[in-house]
Amino acid sequence: MLAPWHSLSSRVLDSGTSPFETANGKDVWSYAEKNPGHSKLIDEAMACEDRVAVFDGIKSLVDFGGSNGTVLAMLVKAFPWIHGIHFDLPYVVAVAAKVDGVENIGDMFECVPKAGAAFLMVSNENFGSFGSAPQYTTKPTILRTEAIPEDKGERWWKKIKREQLDFVRLILDMVMMAHTNKGKERTLKEWKYVLGEAGFTRFNVEPIHQFIGNLNLSLLEMTYCSYIMELQQRLCPSRFRFGVFQVFKERSTEMGDIKVRGKKEDEDEKAEVDIWNYVFGYVKLAVVKCAIELGIADAINEHGSPMTLSQLTTTLKCQPSRLYRIMRFLVHYQIFKEEPITKDSIGFALTPLSCRLSRHGERSMAAMILLQSSPVTLATWHSLSARVLGSGNSPFETAHGKDVWSYAEENPGHSKLIDEAMACDARVAVRATIEGCPQVFDGIKSLVDVGGGNGTALSMLVKAFPWIHGIDFDLPRVVAVAPKVDGIEYVGGDMFECVPKADAAFFMWVLHDWGNEDCIQILKKCREAIPQDKGKVIIVESVLEEDENDKLEFVGLMLDMVMMTYTNKGKERTLKEWKYVLGEAGFTRIDVKPIHAVQSVIEAYI
């Protein structure tokens, strides 16, 4: 499921197949048919996603795309007068559990079983407009639950305030773009078109609200056609608002009252928001990666002013409707913003956040995002639980057969990604160091940057403090391709064996890759290389502190998970742990200066 997201940008550029097909060689349903284990995962996921809608007066109900039949089984159990028809692809219904009162048949594109009503729950989102509305039931009622993204300026949740879970509908739209050829989440206007083309002249939309409480409480009250239905048991707890569509040909309806929630319901809504953020947490990363690959921020920056969708489409050579869906998502998360260009046109403009998605610029973090979202990097996270259970290898080694540095040595493309990511992070960290505590470099005539990569950090320091002679020290293969800068000497070697002599040693985001004993060994080599009377080590790292008021403390904790995943012994350290490591290496005095939201400068003196 993660693999398709690496091809999202090619989909926006009008690739002929869905990203799922590009990654897995088949569409999602054909793949599931050939891979029973994955098909079971899909069925179980759909089962835990159940949302139940209720109606009286229906004797038979056909559930389109009913997956493993969980929804229909719940409906038939709650309303035993209903004869259920579970209707899905033959290989799906073949393994569905047998339930009294439920008949398993079908292929929805071949024919539709006759029934008193048709029920569709988040299934038509998988198809394009011409495969969306069934037309062959014998009765006029079709009910469906779907996610409905809001059109700008069109609030159809008239009796409910806009809530936090709006983002789920937009995320599901991205899922449809990544996993299907034509699927999408539709706005109310788009649903009107689909249903109208299918011959339905009127329909009503009701929001399903989130209610949890006493089982005797009337949880949901709605009007369906001329029937008043009141649910007296907990059928729809803790669910985000999906639209319930009632489609009919002759009668219109009005929405009933919705009861007021209490504190417990608010707490459960927060839990629902949180869980959906975890379920689809990778989507934001994938869409931002797509924006970088397409060059959206670069195009707007070069244009010099907000760009309309038409202008962006022409510049980027994208498929318009898909680019619109990407931009709708990015605007929702305030990565880009909309600004009026003329009275009748809206353009997309940069924000401080989207400026960091440009491939160019001193504050760019694009390379770091591309590294962390690469297939090589993401593959490692699937083995995190094995690592906690005591696996002898890092998750990176489990995924790729080598540690991160050996893998980089044999894969120049990935090595380049690492170097570029470290460089963009260095630009942020070094600038903060120079501005926050320039006195750290007073009196230093020579500085060795241990594990200095392509020399980005050292070149900024030498430019800011021109009296310093810089030594970029890293593995021979790394320094061999580093850009040459005046005032910097390039030395290849192994930090565990020796460190070039200098007045001071500099580490930036290096020591967290290693365990305590390794760090002590490296720091002892530094002690041998710097003067014993006035030499010092300067370390730029995260320092973990348990401060509930620090809203960016989570970054340090996430970096600690990165270290657990990518390395065998690496970790982010608290100040107490840094004091232990530096003390064991023979440094007697330590000063710590915060320079950045998630970084500090540690000075250690002999």
Secondary structure as GFF3:
##gff-version 3
##sequence-region A 1 606
A	DSSP	three_ten_helix	3	7	.	.	.	ID=ss1
A	DSSP	alpha_helix	8	12	.	.	.	ID=ss2
A	DSSP	alpha_helix	19	24	.	.	.	ID=ss3
A	DSSP	alpha_helix	28	34	.	.	.	ID=ss4
A	DSSP	alpha_helix	36	48	.	.	.	ID=ss5
A	DSSP	beta_strand	60	64	.	.	.	ID=ss6
A	DSSP	alpha_helix	70	78	.	.	.	ID=ss7
A	DSSP	beta_strand	83	87	.	.	.	ID=ss8
A	DSSP	alpha_helix	90	93	.	.	.	ID=ss9
A	DSSP	beta_strand	102	105	.	.	.	ID=ss10
A	DSSP	beta_strand	117	121	.	.	.	ID=ss11
A	DSSP	three_ten_helix	124	126	.	.	.	ID=ss12
A	DSSP	three_ten_helix	129	131	.	.	.	ID=ss13
A	DSSP	beta_strand	141	146	.	.	.	ID=ss14
A	DSSP	alpha_helix	166	179	.	.	.	ID=ss15
A	DSSP	alpha_helix	188	197	.	.	.	ID=ss16
A	DSSP	beta_strand	202	207	.	.	.	ID=ss17
A	DSSP	beta_strand	220	224	.	.	.	ID=ss18
A	DSSP	beta_strand	227	231	.	.	.	ID=ss19
A	DSSP	beta_strand	243	248	.	.	.	ID=ss20
A	DSSP	alpha_helix	263	279	.	.	.	ID=ss21
A	DSSP	alpha_helix	281	294	.	.	.	ID=ss22
A	DSSP	alpha_helix	296	303	.	.	.	ID=ss23
A	DSSP	alpha_helix	309	316	.	.	.	ID=ss24
A	DSSP	alpha_helix	320	332	.	.	.	ID=ss25
A	DSSP	beta_strand	336	342	.	.	.	ID=ss26
A	DSSP	beta_strand	345	350	.	.	.	ID=ss27
A	DSSP	alpha_helix	352	355	.	.	.	ID=ss28
A	DSSP	alpha_helix	366	372	.	.	.	ID=ss29
A	DSSP	alpha_helix	375	379	.	.	.	ID=ss30
A	DSSP	three_ten_helix	380	383	.	.	.	ID=ss31
A	DSSP	alpha_helix	384	388	.	.	.	ID=ss32
A	DSSP	alpha_helix	395	400	.	.	.	ID=ss33
A	DSSP	alpha_helix	404	410	.	.	.	ID=ss34
A	DSSP	alpha_helix	412	436	.	.	.	ID=ss35
A	DSSP	three_ten_helix	438	441	.	.	.	ID=ss36
A	DSSP	beta_strand	446	450	.	.	.	ID=ss37
A	DSSP	alpha_helix	456	464	.	.	.	ID=ss38
A	DSSP	beta_strand	469	474	.	.	.	ID=ss39
A	DSSP	alpha_helix	476	479	.	.	.	ID=ss40
A	DSSP	beta_strand	488	492	.	.	.	ID=ss41
A	DSSP	beta_strand	504	508	.	.	.	ID=ss42
A	DSSP	three_ten_helix	511	513	.	.	.	ID=ss43
A	DSSP	alpha_helix	516	529	.	.	.	ID=ss44
A	DSSP	beta_strand	536	541	.	.	.	ID=ss45
A	DSSP	beta_strand	543	544	.	.	.	ID=ss46
A	DSSP	alpha_helix	553	566	.	.	.	ID=ss47
A	DSSP	beta_strand	573	574	.	.	.	ID=ss48
A	DSSP	alpha_helix	575	584	.	.	.	ID=ss49
A	DSSP	beta_strand	589	594	.	.	.	ID=ss50
A	DSSP	beta_strand	600	605	.	.	.	ID=ss51
###
